[in-house]
Amino acid sequence: MLRTIILLLLIALAAGMLGFGGVEGLALWMIRILLLVFVVLLIVSVVTGGRSAPRL
């Protein structure tokens, strides 16, 4: 997931330098959403101690 965020950031930077404002805005919006999901999952993992669900 972190690789996807970095890739979208590079796309947004390249689009911004080339003048494609719509593509840049869309990529930045997706970065914000994915970063939020990443941070929430990281916090949940830290709080639960990184334990996986018990196997049945």
N, C-alpha and C positions, 0 to 999 in steps of 0.2 A: 504494500500500500504506500509505503514511503517512497519507493521508486516511482510510482505513478504520480505522486505529488511533485517530485523533482522534475519529471518529464513534462508535466503540465506547466510548471513554472518556466522551464526553458522555452516551451511553445509560446507562452504569454510574453516573455521577454523578446523573443524573435518577432512576434507579431506586432508588438509595440514599436520596435525599431523600424519595421517595414511599413508601419502606418495602417495596419489592419486593426482598427479599434474594436470591431465587433468580435473578432476571434480572440483578441486579448481579454476583453471583458468576460467572455464565456469561459475561457481557460482559468481566469482568476476566480470566477464564481465556483467552478468545480474544485479548484485548489482549496478554497475555504471550506467547502462541504467535506471533502476527503480529510482535510486536516482536523476538522472538528470530530469526525468519526474516529480517526486515529487516536486523538487525545482521549476521547471517552473510553475507547477500548484499552488504552494504556492505563488509565486510572482504574478501570475495573480489574484489570490484570494485577496491578500493584495491590489493590485493596484485598483481593481474594488470594493473594500470595502466588499467583500464577498456576494454581492447581487446575487440572482439567476435571471434567465431569466424571463421576465414577462409572466404570464399565458394568454393564448388566450381564 
